[in-house]
């Protein structure tokens, strides 16, 4: 519970000082880890999400963690907030369509999400790199980049076909991010320099996935049957949507 106890201490401290505090969190329930677990156990992703949400809620309650709101990313409120932000980014040309190679199972013909694929990292040679990143060297990857890629379901070699996704145009934010980071003189120099190096290496990042578990893409041409918003767009918005949930009429 390393994520909860420090936050709880900080929140209690500020409450004692008389400051207004809103401490929120929740369970991140979309993405391929949930799907992989569901496939392994032969149940639906929603069943897995329900089970772990209940278990985590009980653990946090038993620890006495003082959340003002502990929610989840499968609520209608979270979907509405996430889709609103996604649509706004699209309308301001911050999301751009690009064609890339998508992985498909030769056995079933279905899409294989990033984390359903493992292989050797082309950068460091780690043999169990995932389709979205290498846990050994930390670099972001694409499944097509892997050496000897294989499905974690049946070990077969994926087939790669063209598919279209919406990418967050991160380089477009670099000119505003750089001076903002440089202005943070209270940061440790190594932290500031590390962040600046990341800004210099920004690349567009796919914000949609070829899966059927997640929040539908609120843009024409990205059908609900086959496309969802990428979990790493959806999940971090959970803190904002939880705060919105706290402000709903009738909530104590």
Buried (B, 14 or more C-beta within 10 A) or exposed (E): EEEBEEBBEEBEEEEEEEEEBEBBBBBBBBBBBBBBBBBEEEEBBEBBBBEBBEEBBEEBEEEEBBBBBBBBBBBEEBBBBBBBBBBEBBEEEBBBEEEBBBBBBEEEEBBBBBBBBBBBBBBEEBEEBBBBBBEBEEBEBBBBBBEEBBBBBEEBBBEBEEBBBBBBBBEBBEEEBBEEBEEEEEBEEEEBEEBEEEBEEBEBBBBBBBBBBBBBBBBEEBEEEBBBBBBBBBBEBBBBBBBBBBEEEEEE
